[in-house]
């Protein structure tokens, strides 16, 4: 948005594209506003603006807009409460002598956007929770073009290819708050479409197949993990164990992480007064790295599996998907620099508890390695893949 557009909205008391807050003392109300602007129920197809540092009547609140205020607002984008992640910018401006933080929120490409399972919208000058009818309107507005691959339809599949019982039993209660479910009484078809597991026409999406597909690999060829345990330090050495792990994502992750757990060796350090346990590889680091690989891999054009190769001196985790979006070979792994090839899969893994906070998987893995006294994590970043190498603790 231009400076002129922002200043015109700042002075317009009637616009339903504007919300004003005196401070950031009520972050939940701010998140509701961000969610509502991202949903853009009036279909303005233009950004909404939140001004922080101004009272409801338009008078200046004299808020010191410092770095902490700006960082707190920016962090609301990716703290995992609003999903999928809204597109927004945060800047500091002086308008008519009043210092304000300006949050510009773009309409979402794939609404509805939810705050902790609830869909907030703008109804004239106020915020409100969406009705089932309004949610349906948002879902139908999704643009088929330019959507990420994870919410594109799998045209060769049918709704019978999804495990609807698993969706109702496991995913739905985690994604949508209980009171909303009880109040809406929506059909399962509507619920599947609302959460992007199907299109509004009833075709399963990539996301639906990955999460609750009865046989995901039938439709997404690379959706499995190849595990090799090598008795040596090179691929030509004897193979001790090999497995292919597939199935819907929650089941795949459970089975894979159990396999990792079985292969970790724990040694006891008895030299001190207390018994200290030292795994050769910290399980938390391996978990973060395999989740990262499955989340960021290229499901669209690569039929290669995600690979976990366990040598005698290291574990290699290969993700068949290179850097994406604002992530490059040069800035890969830099804190705060993240992007999502599969943004709706990221949302789903957050809902299921496999992602605690967006963009911190590598940092958590590095922290677990450091606490264990393990060598530093190494990455080989190429255009078509990323190889993470975890070396054995000495």
N, C-alpha and C positions, 0 to 999 in steps of 0.2 A: 504494500500500500504506500502511496505517496504521502509526504508530510501534509499536503493540503487536505487529502482525504481524512487522515487521522485527526487533524485539527477541526475539520468540519463535523465529524462524529462527536468529538469532545464537547462541542457547543450545542449539539442537537439533543434536547431533552426527550424527544418523542421516539427516537430510533430504537427498534427492537434488535438492532445489531450492536448495541452498547450496554455494558454493565459497569457500574462504578462501585468501588470499594475504598473506604477510608484507610484501611491497613490490611495486613496479612494475618491478623489475629484470629481469623476464622478460616483456616485453610480448606475445610470441607466445603464451605459455600463457594470458595474460589474454584475448587475442582468441579463442583456442580455447574458453574458457569462455563468452564472450559468444555465440559462434556456436552452441554446444551448447544454451544456455538458450533462444535464439531458435527453435531447431528443436523443442524440447519434445517429443521422441520419446515419453516416457511419457504424453503428452496430459493433463497436469495442467490445461491451460487457465488456468494461473496463472503469475505472474512468477517467474523465478529470481533469486537474489540473490548477487552477488559481494561479499564483504567484504574490503577491502584494509587491512592493518594488524593482522591477526590470524594467528597460527600455525595449522597444521593441527590441533593438539590443543586449539584454542580459547583458548590463552593470548594475552595482548596482546603484539604485536610492538613496541610503542612507536614506531611510525612517525609522524614529524611530517607530518600531513595538511595540507599547505599548498596554495596556489593552483596551483602547478605540478603537483602530483600530481593534483588534480581536473581541470585542463585536459588533462593527458596522457590520463587515462581517457576524458574526454568526446570527445577527438579521435579515439579509436579507432572511434567510430561511423561517421565519414564520411571516413576516410583512404583509402577505396577498396579496402581489403583484405577486408572483410566485405561480401558482396553477396547479396541486396538489403540495404539499410541496416537494421540492427536498431533497434527502438524501445527506448530506454533513458533512464534518468535517473541523474545522479551527484550525491550529496550528501555532506556531512560530518556525522558524528554522534558523540556520545559515549555509549557503551553500557557500563554497569557500570564506569565510570571509564576505559574504553579508547577512545581516539580512532581512528575508522576512516572510510575512504571507502566509501560504500555505492552499488553499482551495481545498479539494478533493471532487469532485462531482460524485456520482455514477449514472449510467444509470437508468432511471425511469422504473419501472415495467409496468406502464400503460401510455405510451405516447399517444398523445402529451401533453407536459407541456407548459403552457402559461404564458407569462408576460403581464399582463393587456390586456388579450384577444388576444395577438399576439404570434405566435409560432416561436421562434428563433432556428436556427440550425447552425452547423458548415459546411462550404463548404470549404474544404481544410484549409488554415490558417486563414480564415476570418469568421465573423458571417454574417448571412443573415436571412431574413424572409422566412419562408417556403412557397412554392407554394402549391396549392391544391393537386397536385400529391404527393408532399413530405409529406404533412399532412396525406394523405391516407396511404402512406407506413408506417408512424409511427403508425397509428391506427391499421393497420393489424398486426403489430409486437407484439401487446400486448400478454402477456403470459396468457393463460386461467388458467393455474395452479397457485396456490399461490396468486391469485388476491383476494383483500378484497371482502367480500360478497356484498358490495354495488355496485360493477361493474360486478358481475357474472350474467349470463343470467337467466331469469325466463322461463324455458323451456315450461311451460304450457300456456304462454301468447303469444300474437301476437301484431304486431305494431298497429293494430286497437284498442287495449286496451289503447293506449296512446292518450291524447288530443294534437294532433299535432298543432292545431291552437294556443293553449295556449303556447306551446313550442316556436313557431315562434313569437308570439306577446309579450311574457313577458320574457322568459328566454334567448333566443338567442341574442336579442339586448343588454342585460346586460352582457352576457358572452364574446361576440366577438365584437371588435371595428367596428364602422360603415364602415370605409374605407376598412377594410378587407372583410366585408360582400359584399360590393359593388363590390370589385375587383374580388372576388372568383366566384360569381354566381353559388354556389354549390347546388346540389339537397338537399331537406329536408332529405332524407335518409342518405346522406353523412354527413349532419350537425348533425343529431341525433347520428350517430356512432362516429363522431369526438369528441363530448362532452360526450360520454360514456352513453348516454341514451339508446342506443341499441348496440348490438355486430355488427361486420362487416357483419354478416350473416343476420342481421335485427331482431334479437330477443330482446325484451325489457330487460334491466338490472333492478336490484333492484333500482338503482338510478333513472332511467327513470320512473319507476312505482311510487316511492315515490314522485317525483317532479311533474309529469304531467300525472299520471295514471287517467283514468276515474273512476276506482273503486279500489284503491290500496289495500284496506283491503281484497278484494277477493283473492289476490295473496300473501299478507304479513299479516298474521292473527293478529299480534300484533300491527299493524299500526293504533292505535287510542289512544285517551286520555280519561280516565274515570275520571269525575269530580264529587265529592261528597261535598255537604255543610251540615255539621253536626251541629245540635242545641245542643251543649254540648262539652265535652272534650274527649269522647271515642266513639269508633265505635258502641257501643250498644245504644248510644243516638239517638233521632229521626233524620231522614233525612229531611232537609228543601228543598234540591234541588239535582237532579242528572242528569247528561248528559253524552252522549258518543259523542266525537268529532272526526270526521275522514275526509277523503278526501285528495287530493294532499297537500303536505307539506305547500305551501304558504297559501292556503285556511284554512288549519287546524290551522296554527299559527295565522292567522288573527282572526278566530273565538274564539280560546282559549284566546288570549290576550284581546279581547273585553269582554269575560266572566270574566276574572280577574279584568278588569277595573270596571265592574259593581259591583263586590263584595268588592272592596276596599272602606272603609269609611274614609272620611276626616273630621277632627275636626279643628276648628279655635281656635288659642290661642289669646285671646283679652287682655291679661294682659299687653302687651307692647304698644308702640306707633304705631306699625304697626301690621297688621293682618297676622299672621304666620299660614300657613296651615300644619297640621300634619296628614298624612295618617296613619291608623293603620298598614298598610304594604306598603312599597314603591313599586310602580308598576314596576320600573326599575329592582329591585332585583328579583321580581317574574318572569319577562320576561326573564332575563338572566338564571334563574334556569330551567325554563321549556324548553327553547331553548337548554340548555346544556343536559337536560335529553333526548330530542328527538334526538339530535345529537349523543350522546354516547351510547344510548341503544343498546341492542342486538336484531337485527331484524332476525337473522339467526336461533337461536335455542329456543328462548322464544316467546310464543304466548300471554304472559301477556301484558296488556296495560301499558302505562305510566299512573301513577295515581297522581291526585291532590286532596288531602283531606283537606277541609277547616273546621277546628274546631273553637270554640269560642275563643280559646287562642293561636292558632297556625295554620300554613299551612304546610302540609307535601307533598313533591314532591318525588315520588318513580320512580326511573329509573331502569327497569329490565335489567341491565347490570352492572357487577362488574368492578373493575379496569382492565385496559388493557395495554399490552406492558410494558413500563418502569414505568407506574403508579402502585403503590402498596397501600395496606391498610395503610402502614406506612408513605408514602410520599404524600398521596392524598391531593390535595389542595395546595401543596407547589408551590409558584411562580416559573415559568420556567420549571416545570416538567409536561409534557403533552404528550399524545399519542392519536391515533385515530383508533378506531375500524372501523369507517366509514369515511375514509379520503376524499373520493370523495363527500360524502354528506356535509362534512365540507366545501369543496371548493364551492359547490352549494349554501350553505347558506351564504357564504361570498359574492358570486356574487350577490345574491338577497338582500344583505344589512342587514341580520339578525345577522351576525358575523362581528364585526368591525375589530378585530385583533385576530389571533389564540392564544388560551391558556390563555385568560384573563377573561372569563365569570365569574368564581368564584370571582376573584378580584373585578370586577365591581359590583357584587351583594353585596359583603362585604362593598364596599365603599358606595353604596346607603343606606344600612342599618345604617352604622355609621352616615351618614349625616342626617338621619331621627331620630336619637336618639333611634333606635331599638336595642333589644338584639342581641348578636352575632349569626351568622349563625352556625348551628350545623349539622354535618354529621354522619350518621351511615353507615360505609363502610363494605360490606360483599362480599363474592366471587361471588355472583349471582345478587346483586343489590346494589344500593346506595340510601339512604334515606336522603333528605335534609329537615331540620326543620327550619322554619322561625317563630319566636315568635312575638306575637302582641306587638306593642309599648305600654308601660305603659301609 
